[in-house]
């Protein structure tokens, strides 16, 4: 599936939401709440000696009946072009991009999203004449999700940031206030933040590190996992690490270890520069969407 979301114009296309140009995307989907299973033939129970084994989960396919409702003809045309670019065949209007299906989940009481890919053919049909609420085009198409159990909390990204700790602000005996908690130890000016994954599945975050910092070390104190950015970051340098895809931007930067996921519940994230140097401009930002089954 690649990155969870790119949120770039013309790439992601959200259904059951409002686009920046004022267009509403409204659609119904069949099979949002179902799960299909694939059981290997040698594990199917029967009279011929087969054993009943655990089924594997099949890709989820959503049959979509959708409608675009825009305030102006121009906004409708822009929304249609964006949808055709994402949903259309590669030979006609561009690569098939990720499509986000958004729907209210009454069990969790939040709006959840499912990252999907379009399959088959999609063609908009513009309704004739002006209609109440704006100008309308209808669309029918199918979406497929490679990871059917994984849904994320829709809406704005959940974000937490932490600067480095200035050791000069510590009074009395020198000790590490936020990193090792060993009273009397030498000061290690690390920063600490809390990332709350309200879902019941691990969430894949994006880490954004801004310098100055030497080979910064990022640790999830809740799970014990950590990784290190192998770069000397200046004040103008920013490194982004996508834990879901493993993509690092810029691509010339390497890391030691693997970027970790956020466990369900509260995650204490700590970070520091490898030389324990402090600079007020240095900042770690963690972005995530809580993930649900």
C-alpha positions as CSV (number, residue, x, y, z in Angstrom):
1,X,0.0,0.0,0.0
2,X,2.9,2.4,0.5
3,X,2.5,5.4,2.8
4,X,-0.7,5.6,4.8
5,X,-1.5,9.0,3.3
6,X,0.3,11.5,1.2
7,X,-2.4,14.3,1.5
8,X,-1.2,15.9,-1.7
9,X,-3.6,17.6,-4.2
10,X,-4.5,15.2,-7.0
11,X,-3.2,12.1,-5.2
12,X,-5.4,11.3,-2.3
13,X,-9.2,11.6,-2.8
14,X,-11.4,11.4,0.2
15,X,-15.0,10.2,0.1
16,X,-17.7,11.3,2.6
17,X,-15.8,14.6,3.3
18,X,-15.5,18.1,2.0
19,X,-12.8,19.0,-0.5
20,X,-10.8,22.4,-0.3
21,X,-12.8,23.8,-3.2
22,X,-16.1,23.3,-1.3
23,X,-17.2,20.1,-3.1
24,X,-18.9,17.5,-1.0
25,X,-18.1,13.9,-1.7
26,X,-21.1,11.7,-0.6
27,X,-21.2,8.0,-1.2
28,X,-22.6,4.7,0.1
29,X,-20.4,1.6,0.3
30,X,-21.4,-2.1,0.5
31,X,-19.3,-4.4,2.8
32,X,-17.7,-1.7,4.9
33,X,-18.1,-3.8,8.0
34,X,-17.6,-7.3,6.6
35,X,-14.5,-9.5,6.5
36,X,-13.9,-12.1,3.8
37,X,-11.7,-15.1,4.4
38,X,-9.5,-17.3,2.2
39,X,-8.9,-20.8,3.6
40,X,-6.2,-22.9,1.9
41,X,-7.6,-26.0,0.3
42,X,-5.6,-28.4,2.4
43,X,-7.0,-26.9,5.6
44,X,-10.7,-27.1,4.7
45,X,-12.5,-29.5,6.9
46,X,-14.2,-32.5,5.3
47,X,-14.6,-36.3,5.2
48,X,-11.4,-36.9,3.2
49,X,-8.9,-36.2,6.0
50,X,-8.7,-32.4,5.7
51,X,-8.1,-30.4,8.9
52,X,-9.9,-27.2,9.8
53,X,-7.2,-24.5,9.9
54,X,-7.2,-20.8,10.5
55,X,-8.6,-18.8,7.6
56,X,-6.6,-16.0,6.0
57,X,-8.2,-12.6,5.4
58,X,-9.1,-11.7,1.8
59,X,-8.7,-8.1,0.4
60,X,-11.8,-6.0,1.2
61,X,-13.7,-4.8,-1.9
62,X,-16.1,-1.9,-1.5
63,X,-18.8,-1.3,-4.1
64,X,-19.2,2.5,-4.2
65,X,-22.2,4.6,-5.4
66,X,-21.0,8.1,-5.1
67,X,-21.9,11.7,-5.8
68,X,-20.0,14.9,-6.1
69,X,-21.9,18.1,-5.1
70,X,-20.1,21.4,-5.8
71,X,-21.1,25.0,-5.3
72,X,-20.0,26.1,-8.8
73,X,-19.5,24.4,-12.1
74,X,-15.8,25.2,-11.9
75,X,-15.5,23.5,-8.5
76,X,-17.4,20.5,-9.8
77,X,-15.0,20.3,-12.9
78,X,-12.0,20.4,-10.6
79,X,-13.3,17.7,-8.4
80,X,-14.2,15.5,-11.4
81,X,-10.7,15.9,-12.8
82,X,-9.1,15.0,-9.5
83,X,-11.3,12.0,-9.1
84,X,-10.6,10.9,-12.7
85,X,-6.8,11.3,-12.1
86,X,-6.9,9.0,-9.1
87,X,-9.6,6.6,-10.2
88,X,-8.8,6.5,-13.9
89,X,-6.7,4.0,-15.9
90,X,-3.0,4.8,-16.0
91,X,-3.1,5.0,-19.8
92,X,-5.7,7.7,-19.8
93,X,-5.5,10.1,-16.9
94,X,-2.5,9.2,-14.7
95,X,-1.5,6.7,-12.1
96,X,-4.0,5.2,-9.7
97,X,-3.5,6.9,-6.4
98,X,-4.7,6.1,-2.9
99,X,-8.4,6.7,-2.1
100,X,-9.5,7.3,1.4
101,X,-13.0,6.0,2.3
102,X,-14.3,7.8,5.4
103,X,-17.3,6.6,7.4
104,X,-18.7,7.2,10.9
105,X,-18.2,4.1,13.1
106,X,-20.9,4.0,15.8
107,X,-19.0,1.3,17.7
108,X,-16.1,3.6,18.4
109,X,-18.0,6.8,18.2
110,X,-15.5,8.4,15.7
111,X,-15.1,8.8,12.0
112,X,-12.8,6.1,10.6
113,X,-10.9,6.0,7.3
114,X,-9.8,3.1,5.1
115,X,-6.9,3.5,2.6
116,X,-7.9,1.8,-0.6
117,X,-6.9,1.5,-4.3
118,X,-9.5,1.8,-7.1
119,X,-10.2,-1.2,-9.3
120,X,-12.2,-1.6,-12.5
121,X,-13.6,1.4,-14.3
122,X,-14.9,4.7,-13.0
123,X,-16.7,7.3,-15.1
124,X,-18.5,10.4,-13.8
125,X,-22.0,11.3,-15.1
126,X,-22.9,14.9,-14.8
127,X,-26.5,15.6,-13.8
128,X,-28.3,17.9,-16.2
129,X,-29.4,21.3,-15.0
130,X,-28.9,23.0,-11.6
131,X,-29.9,21.1,-8.5
132,X,-30.5,22.2,-4.9
133,X,-27.2,22.6,-3.1
134,X,-25.0,23.0,-6.2
135,X,-23.9,21.1,-9.3
136,X,-23.8,17.3,-9.2
137,X,-22.0,14.4,-10.8
138,X,-22.6,10.8,-10.0
139,X,-19.9,8.0,-10.0
140,X,-19.9,4.2,-9.6
141,X,-16.7,2.3,-9.0
142,X,-15.0,-0.3,-6.8
143,X,-12.3,0.2,-4.1
144,X,-10.0,-2.5,-2.7
145,X,-8.1,-2.4,0.6
146,X,-5.1,-4.7,1.0
147,X,-5.3,-4.5,4.8
148,X,-9.0,-4.9,5.5
149,X,-8.8,-4.9,9.4
150,X,-6.8,-1.6,9.5
151,X,-8.8,1.6,9.8
152,X,-7.5,4.9,11.1
153,X,-9.1,7.8,12.8
154,X,-10.2,10.2,10.2
155,X,-9.8,14.0,10.3
156,X,-6.7,16.0,11.2
157,X,-3.4,14.4,12.1
158,X,-2.8,13.8,15.7
159,X,0.5,15.6,16.6
160,X,2.9,16.0,19.5
161,X,6.2,17.8,19.6
162,X,9.2,18.0,22.0
163,X,12.2,20.3,22.0
164,X,15.5,19.3,23.7
165,X,15.7,20.0,27.4
166,X,17.9,22.9,28.4
167,X,20.2,21.6,31.2
168,X,20.6,25.1,32.5
169,X,17.0,25.1,33.6
170,X,17.6,22.3,36.0
171,X,18.0,23.5,39.6
172,X,20.1,21.9,42.3
173,X,22.0,18.7,41.6
174,X,22.4,17.8,37.9
175,X,20.2,15.0,36.8
176,X,18.5,13.9,33.7
177,X,14.9,15.1,34.1
178,X,13.3,13.4,31.1
179,X,15.5,10.7,29.7
180,X,17.0,8.2,32.2
181,X,15.4,9.4,35.4
182,X,18.6,8.6,37.4
183,X,18.9,11.2,40.1
184,X,22.5,12.4,40.4
185,X,23.5,11.3,36.9
186,X,25.0,13.7,34.4
187,X,22.5,15.8,32.5
188,X,21.4,14.4,29.1
189,X,19.3,17.2,27.6
190,X,16.7,15.0,25.9
191,X,13.1,15.8,25.2
192,X,9.9,13.9,25.9
193,X,6.4,13.8,24.5
194,X,3.3,11.6,24.8
195,X,1.6,10.1,21.8
196,X,-1.8,8.7,22.5
197,X,-3.1,6.0,20.1
198,X,-6.7,5.8,21.0
199,X,-7.2,2.8,18.7
200,X,-6.9,-0.9,19.4
201,X,-4.2,-1.6,16.8
202,X,-0.6,-0.3,16.4
203,X,-0.5,3.0,14.6
204,X,2.3,3.9,12.2
205,X,3.6,7.4,12.9
206,X,5.7,9.9,11.0
207,X,8.7,11.3,12.7
208,X,9.9,14.8,11.8
209,X,13.3,15.8,13.3
210,X,14.6,19.4,13.0
211,X,18.2,20.2,13.8
212,X,20.6,21.2,15.1
213,X,21.2,17.7,16.4
214,X,24.0,15.1,16.0
215,X,22.8,11.6,15.2
216,X,19.6,12.0,17.2
217,X,18.2,8.9,19.1
218,X,14.5,8.4,19.3
219,X,13.0,5.9,21.8
220,X,9.6,4.6,22.6
221,X,10.0,4.2,26.4
222,X,6.6,2.4,26.5
223,X,7.7,-0.4,24.2
224,X,11.5,-0.2,24.6
225,X,12.1,0.3,20.8
226,X,14.4,2.9,19.4
227,X,16.2,4.0,16.3
228,X,18.9,6.5,15.4
229,X,19.2,9.1,12.6
230,X,22.7,8.8,11.2
231,X,23.2,12.4,10.2
232,X,24.6,15.7,11.5
233,X,21.6,18.0,11.3
234,X,22.1,21.7,11.1
235,X,19.5,24.4,12.0
236,X,18.2,24.3,8.5
237,X,17.9,20.5,8.2
238,X,14.7,18.5,8.6
239,X,14.5,14.7,8.3
240,X,11.1,12.9,7.9
241,X,10.8,9.2,8.7
242,X,7.6,7.4,7.7
243,X,7.3,4.3,9.9
244,X,4.6,2.7,7.7
245,X,6.6,2.7,4.4
246,X,10.1,3.1,5.8
247,X,10.6,6.1,3.5
248,X,13.2,8.7,4.7
249,X,13.2,12.2,3.3
250,X,15.7,13.3,2.2
251,X,16.7,10.0,0.7
252,X,20.4,10.6,1.4
253,X,19.8,10.1,5.2
254,X,20.1,6.7,6.8
255,X,18.9,5.3,10.1
256,X,20.2,2.6,12.5
257,X,17.4,0.4,13.6
258,X,13.8,0.5,12.4
259,X,11.2,3.2,13.0
260,X,8.7,1.9,15.5
261,X,4.9,1.9,15.7
262,X,2.8,3.3,18.5
263,X,1.2,0.8,20.8
264,X,-2.5,1.1,21.6
265,X,-2.8,3.6,24.5
266,X,-0.2,6.1,25.7
267,X,3.3,6.1,24.3
268,X,6.1,8.0,25.9
269,X,8.5,9.1,23.2
270,X,12.0,10.4,24.2
271,X,14.7,11.8,22.0
272,X,18.2,13.3,22.4
273,X,21.3,14.3,20.5
274,X,24.0,11.7,20.6
275,X,26.5,14.2,21.9
276,X,23.9,15.4,24.5
277,X,24.2,19.0,23.1
278,X,21.4,21.4,23.6
279,X,20.0,23.8,21.0
280,X,16.6,25.6,21.4
281,X,15.9,25.2,17.7
282,X,16.0,21.4,17.7
283,X,12.6,19.8,17.7
284,X,11.0,16.3,17.3
285,X,7.4,16.1,15.9
286,X,5.4,12.9,15.8
287,X,2.3,12.6,13.7
288,X,-0.1,9.7,13.6
289,X,-3.7,8.5,13.1
290,X,-5.1,6.2,15.8
291,X,-5.7,2.8,14.2
292,X,-8.6,0.5,14.8
293,X,-9.7,-3.1,13.9
